[in-house]
Amino acid sequence: MNILVAIDSLKGCLSSAEANEAAREGLLRTWPEAEVVTRRVSDGGEGWLDAFGGVGASPEDAPLPGFESVDVEVCDPLMRPVRAQYLRQGTLAVVEVARACGLGLLRPEERNPLRASTYGVGQLIVDAWQRGCTHFVVGLGGSGTSDAGRGMLQACRDNGLLLGDMPQVPLSFVLATDVSNPLCGPQGAAAVFAPQKGADTEMVRQLEQQSLQFARENAGRMGLDRSAEAGAGAAGGLGYAFMQFFGAECRSGAEVLMETMCFDALLARADLVITGEGGADRQTLMGKLPCRILCHAKAAAVPCLLIAGNVADREELLSAGFADVICFNPPELPRSEALRPVVAKRQIAETCSRFRFIPFP
């Protein structure tokens, strides 16, 4: 039996690699003869580089061929020095913006999207450009910023990559994200995401006005406006800056990653796929990572099982094609306890050890 395990990270609890390993341990208790293949996955947010296997790779999750990790000192959201990494393969660079401007780099009392800057992301881009990279895959997610990419653009100008509004050399950017929000408006970066980054009502209003003004100025000067396009609001408007100034294309982060790791070839050898996330509900079916994996599994006629720390809308998930949808936390387990990594690993392992059959649809 060949079982493919690809579980998304459980935010604030387990990385994708840790969740996969817990599932693998549980599966082998019941299926000691099985071949359990694990693959770290991400939709473009935190864990994006780890999913490529270039940073902190384990024997079970080897790096994808040809990638090297580059370590750089850049500015964090409050312009303090921090070490960040990106991956390089020839002229290709893979960047995770959370490494430079992530919410996780800030203490709760430091969160203020009126101050937080994406300058460090620009420093990563510049460093890769100076090493000969001209093609970029940028994972947008987990940012603590809402500056519409102004900081990133300033870093590019300070270091000669941008001459006014134009890149010094032709560059191509693919933005990996599951966010389809525009830059401004009720579904924009400030209204939807800034409160998660520490913004109160007045801050949201100011951020919205700043983004509107920035987009208007750029549209008038450059003759195009990409602020209303899907993905412009990703990472606090960083998506907009890449699209407006670098002609970036937005794509599903999960799809970009699965193409790179030849996920369909892994599926061709699998009898079962197990995916998962922290919480599964009808929003899972709106293009989230487990849904993307399900689509590929259905095309390959491989049953796909979904596990999650909490589950709602189970019938909708089953109707979409999941072979089964299982909550690995018992209802009586307090949330604070469920979020402890040691507890989450135990619950995933015990749940997977209880599988006694392949759940074909």
SVG drawing of the C-alpha trace seen along z (x, -y; Angstrom):
<svg xmlns="http://www.w3.org/2000/svg" viewBox="-24 -61 49 66">
<polyline fill="none" stroke="black" stroke-width="0.4" points="0.0,0.0 1.2,-3.5 -0.2,-6.4 0.6,-10.0 0.3,-12.5 0.2,-16.2 -1.3,-18.2 -1.2,-22.0 0.3,-23.7 -1.9,-24.1 -1.4,-27.9 0.1,-28.6 0.5,-24.9 2.3,-22.6 4.2,-23.0 3.2,-20.9 6.2,-18.7 5.3,-18.0 1.7,-17.3 2.8,-14.9 5.2,-13.1 2.5,-12.6 0.2,-11.1 2.9,-8.9 3.7,-7.5 0.0,-6.7 -0.4,-5.0 2.6,-2.8 1.2,-1.5 -1.7,0.1 -0.1,0.5 3.6,1.4 4.1,2.7 2.8,-0.5 4.9,-3.0 4.0,-6.4 5.3,-9.3 5.0,-12.8 5.2,-16.1 5.2,-19.5 2.6,-21.8 1.7,-25.5 -0.6,-27.9 2.0,-30.6 1.9,-31.8 4.1,-30.7 5.9,-27.5 6.2,-28.3 10.0,-27.8 9.8,-24.8 7.3,-23.2 10.0,-23.5 12.3,-21.6 15.1,-24.2 15.1,-25.2 15.2,-22.7 14.6,-19.7 14.2,-16.3 15.1,-12.9 11.5,-12.2 11.0,-15.5 14.1,-16.0 14.8,-19.3 13.5,-19.6 16.4,-19.2 18.6,-22.1 17.4,-24.6 19.9,-26.3 19.0,-28.4 20.4,-32.0 20.6,-33.7 20.3,-37.5 20.1,-40.2 17.0,-42.4 14.7,-44.7 11.7,-43.3 8.3,-45.1 9.6,-47.7 12.9,-48.1 15.0,-46.1 17.6,-43.7 16.5,-40.1 17.9,-37.1 15.7,-35.9 16.1,-33.3 15.0,-32.7 15.6,-29.8 17.6,-30.0 17.8,-27.7 19.7,-29.3 17.8,-32.4 14.7,-31.5 14.2,-32.8 11.5,-31.5 10.6,-34.1 8.3,-33.9 7.3,-37.4 6.5,-36.3 10.3,-35.7 10.8,-39.5 7.5,-41.1 5.6,-38.4 3.1,-38.9 5.1,-36.3 8.1,-38.6 6.1,-41.0 5.0,-40.8 1.3,-41.4 1.9,-44.8 4.1,-45.8 1.4,-45.1 0.6,-48.4 0.0,-48.2 0.3,-52.0 4.0,-51.6 4.8,-48.1 6.8,-48.1 7.5,-45.6 11.0,-47.1 12.6,-43.8 10.8,-42.0 12.3,-44.4 15.7,-43.7 15.2,-40.0 14.2,-40.7 17.2,-43.0 19.6,-40.4 18.3,-37.7 18.4,-40.1 22.0,-41.0 22.8,-37.2 21.4,-36.9 17.8,-36.0 15.2,-37.3 12.3,-35.0 10.5,-35.1 7.9,-33.0 6.7,-35.0 4.6,-33.4 2.2,-36.0 0.7,-35.3 1.3,-35.7 2.3,-39.4 2.1,-41.9 1.9,-44.8 -0.7,-46.9 1.4,-49.4 0.3,-48.4 3.9,-47.5 5.4,-51.0 8.2,-49.7 9.1,-47.0 9.2,-49.5 11.4,-51.9 13.9,-49.2 14.0,-48.4 14.5,-52.1 17.2,-52.5 19.2,-49.6 18.8,-50.5 16.3,-47.8 13.6,-50.3 14.4,-53.4 11.4,-55.6 8.5,-53.3 10.3,-50.9 12.5,-47.9 16.1,-48.3 15.9,-44.9 12.9,-42.7 11.8,-40.5 8.9,-38.0 6.9,-37.5 4.4,-34.8 2.5,-35.6 1.5,-32.5 -1.6,-33.2 -5.1,-32.0 -6.3,-35.5 -8.5,-37.1 -9.3,-40.4 -8.7,-43.8 -6.5,-46.5 -9.4,-48.8 -13.0,-48.7 -15.1,-46.6 -13.3,-43.5 -9.9,-45.2 -6.7,-44.8 -7.4,-47.3 -11.0,-46.3 -10.5,-42.6 -7.0,-41.9 -5.7,-44.9 -7.7,-44.2 -6.0,-40.8 -2.7,-42.8 -3.6,-45.1 -5.6,-47.8 -8.5,-49.5 -11.4,-51.2 -9.6,-54.5 -6.4,-52.7 -8.5,-50.8 -9.9,-54.1 -6.4,-55.7 -5.0,-52.7 -7.8,-52.6 -7.4,-56.3 -3.6,-55.8 -4.1,-52.9 -6.7,-54.7 -4.5,-57.7 -1.5,-55.6 -3.4,-53.7 -4.8,-56.9 -1.4,-58.5 0.2,-55.5 -2.7,-55.1 -2.5,-58.7 1.3,-58.6 1.6,-55.1 -1.6,-54.9 -2.8,-51.6 -4.4,-50.6 -4.3,-47.0 -5.7,-47.8 -9.1,-46.2 -7.7,-42.9 -8.0,-39.7 -5.0,-39.3 -4.1,-43.0 -5.1,-43.0 -2.9,-40.0 -0.3,-40.6 -1.7,-44.0 -1.6,-45.2 1.9,-43.9 0.2,-41.9 -0.8,-45.2 2.7,-46.7 4.1,-43.6 1.3,-43.6 1.4,-47.4 5.1,-47.9 6.4,-44.4 3.5,-43.0 3.1,-40.1 0.7,-37.3 -1.4,-35.8 -1.7,-32.0 -2.9,-29.5 0.1,-28.9 -1.0,-25.2 -1.0,-24.7 2.4,-26.3 3.9,-24.1 2.2,-20.9 3.5,-21.6 7.0,-22.1 7.0,-18.9 5.4,-16.8 2.5,-16.0 0.5,-14.2 3.4,-11.8 3.2,-11.0 -0.6,-10.5 -0.1,-8.0 1.6,-5.7 -0.7,-6.3 -3.6,-4.2 -4.8,-6.9 -4.1,-10.6 -4.5,-12.1 -4.6,-15.9 -5.7,-18.2 -5.8,-21.6 -6.6,-23.3 -10.2,-23.8 -12.3,-22.4 -15.7,-23.8 -17.4,-25.0 -14.6,-27.6 -12.2,-24.7 -14.0,-24.2 -13.2,-27.8 -9.8,-27.0 -8.0,-26.3 -5.1,-23.8 -7.0,-20.6 -9.5,-21.4 -6.7,-21.7 -5.3,-18.4 -8.8,-16.9 -9.2,-18.1 -5.9,-16.4 -6.8,-13.2 -10.2,-13.0 -8.6,-13.4 -6.3,-10.5 -9.1,-8.4 -7.3,-8.2 -9.5,-8.5 -8.7,-11.6 -9.2,-11.7 -9.5,-15.0 -8.5,-15.4 -8.8,-18.6 -8.7,-19.9 -12.3,-21.0 -14.9,-20.2 -18.1,-21.9 -20.3,-21.5 -19.1,-17.8 -21.8,-16.8 -20.8,-19.5 -17.2,-18.4 -18.2,-14.8 -20.5,-15.8 -17.5,-17.6 -15.7,-14.3 -13.7,-13.7 -13.7,-10.0 -14.1,-10.8 -13.8,-13.9 -12.5,-13.3 -12.0,-15.6 -8.9,-14.5 -9.8,-16.4 -12.6,-15.0 -15.3,-17.6 -14.4,-17.7 -10.8,-18.7 -10.3,-22.4 -9.0,-24.6 -6.0,-25.8 -5.0,-22.1 -5.7,-21.2 -3.3,-23.9 -0.4,-22.5 2.0,-20.9 2.5,-17.7 -1.2,-17.3 -1.9,-18.0 0.8,-15.5 -0.7,-12.8 -4.3,-13.4 -3.2,-13.2 -1.2,-10.0 -4.0,-8.3 -6.6,-9.3 -4.5,-7.9 -3.7,-4.7 -7.4,-3.9 -7.8,-3.6 -8.6,0.0 -9.4,-0.1 -8.9,-2.2 -12.1,-4.4 -12.9,-4.1 -15.8,-6.4"/>
</svg>
